Amino acid sequence: MLFVEYPKCTTCKKAKKWLDTQGIEYTDRHIKEENPSEAEIKEWHTKSGLPLKRFFNTSGMLYRDMGLKDKLPTMSEEEQYELLATDGMLVKRPLVVGDDFVLVGFKENEWEEKLK
């Protein structure tokens, strides 16, 4: 299982602590140092069953600075995948990537359901 995080993010810290407490094994990946590729984002989006907008870090500074709230609705999925692959800080985190699922953001009850 892959755990994609930004180590300074408090939600990521909380999620990581939860995984450790549950004794769940994972491979850690720093989203800023190893940005997800367009292909990975596409694959994760498909596995997740979530709307693509959920993959954007809408509370991030970069999202706001780029005015993405207004731009996203007019962008194609391809353009959004491309954009997400340009900077890890645009991607909602933490992400947990399993064989047949992807969890975006940390919601303890959702994680408990999927990971136990």
C-alpha positions as CSV (number, residue, x, y, z in Angstrom):
1,M,0.0,0.0,0.0
2,L,1.3,3.5,-0.9
3,F,0.8,6.4,1.5
4,V,1.3,9.7,-0.3
5,E,1.9,12.7,2.0
6,Y,3.3,16.1,2.5
7,P,5.2,15.6,5.9
8,K,4.4,19.2,7.1
9,C,0.7,18.7,6.6
10,T,-1.1,18.2,10.0
11,T,-3.8,16.0,8.4
12,C,-1.1,13.8,6.9
13,K,0.6,13.5,10.3
14,K,-2.7,12.5,11.9
15,A,-3.3,9.9,9.1
16,K,0.2,8.5,9.4
17,K,-0.2,8.2,13.2
18,W,-3.5,6.4,12.7
19,L,-2.0,3.9,10.2
20,D,0.9,3.2,12.6
21,T,-1.5,2.8,15.6
22,Q,-3.5,0.3,13.5
23,G,-0.3,-1.6,12.6
24,I,-1.0,-1.1,8.9
25,E,2.1,-1.4,6.7
26,Y,2.7,1.1,3.9
27,T,5.3,2.7,1.7
28,D,5.7,6.4,2.3
29,R,6.1,8.9,-0.5
30,H,6.7,12.6,-0.2
31,I,4.4,14.3,-2.7
32,K,6.6,17.4,-3.2
33,E,9.8,15.4,-3.8
34,E,8.1,12.7,-5.9
35,N,5.2,14.3,-7.7
36,P,2.5,11.9,-9.0
37,S,2.7,11.5,-12.8
38,E,-0.2,12.1,-15.1
39,A,-0.6,8.4,-15.6
40,E,-0.6,7.7,-11.8
41,I,-3.3,10.4,-11.2
42,K,-5.4,9.0,-14.0
43,E,-5.1,5.5,-12.6
44,W,-5.8,6.7,-9.0
45,H,-8.8,8.7,-10.2
46,T,-10.3,5.6,-12.0
47,K,-9.7,3.4,-8.9
48,S,-11.2,5.9,-6.5
49,G,-14.5,6.3,-8.2
50,L,-14.5,9.9,-7.0
51,P,-15.0,13.1,-9.0
52,L,-11.7,14.4,-10.3
53,K,-12.2,17.7,-8.4
54,R,-11.7,15.7,-5.1
55,F,-8.1,15.2,-6.2
56,F,-7.4,18.9,-6.0
57,N,-6.1,20.5,-2.8
58,T,-8.8,23.2,-2.8
59,S,-7.6,24.8,0.4
60,G,-4.0,25.1,-0.8
61,M,-2.4,28.4,-1.6
62,L,-1.3,27.3,-5.1
63,Y,-4.9,26.4,-5.9
64,R,-6.1,29.8,-4.9
65,D,-3.2,31.7,-6.5
66,M,-3.9,30.0,-9.8
67,G,-7.6,30.8,-9.7
68,L,-8.5,27.2,-10.2
69,K,-11.9,27.5,-8.6
70,D,-13.0,29.3,-11.8
71,K,-10.8,27.5,-14.3
72,L,-11.5,23.8,-13.4
73,P,-15.1,23.7,-14.6
74,T,-14.0,24.7,-18.2
75,M,-11.0,22.3,-18.3
76,S,-11.1,18.8,-19.8
77,E,-10.1,15.8,-17.6
78,E,-6.9,15.5,-19.6
79,E,-6.0,19.1,-18.8
80,Q,-6.8,18.5,-15.1
81,Y,-4.6,15.4,-15.0
82,E,-1.8,17.3,-16.7
83,L,-2.2,20.2,-14.2
84,L,-2.2,17.9,-11.1
85,A,1.0,16.3,-12.4
86,T,2.8,19.6,-12.5
87,D,3.0,20.2,-8.7
88,G,2.3,17.9,-5.7
89,M,1.0,20.8,-3.8
90,L,-2.1,20.9,-6.1
91,V,-3.0,17.3,-5.0
92,K,-5.3,16.6,-2.1
93,R,-3.5,14.6,0.5
94,P,-2.9,12.3,2.2
95,L,-3.6,9.6,-0.4
96,V,-3.7,5.9,0.2
97,V,-3.3,3.7,-2.8
98,G,-4.2,0.1,-2.6
99,D,-4.5,-2.6,-5.2
100,D,-8.2,-1.9,-5.9
101,F,-8.9,1.4,-4.1
102,V,-7.7,4.9,-3.5
103,L,-8.5,7.1,-0.4
104,V,-8.2,10.8,-0.8
105,G,-7.9,13.0,2.3
106,F,-8.2,11.5,5.8
107,K,-11.6,10.6,7.1
108,E,-11.0,8.1,9.9
109,N,-14.3,6.2,9.5
110,E,-13.8,5.8,5.7
111,W,-10.2,4.6,6.3
112,E,-11.3,2.2,9.0
113,E,-13.9,0.7,6.7
114,K,-11.5,0.2,3.8
115,L,-8.3,-0.7,5.6
116,K,-9.5,-3.1,8.4
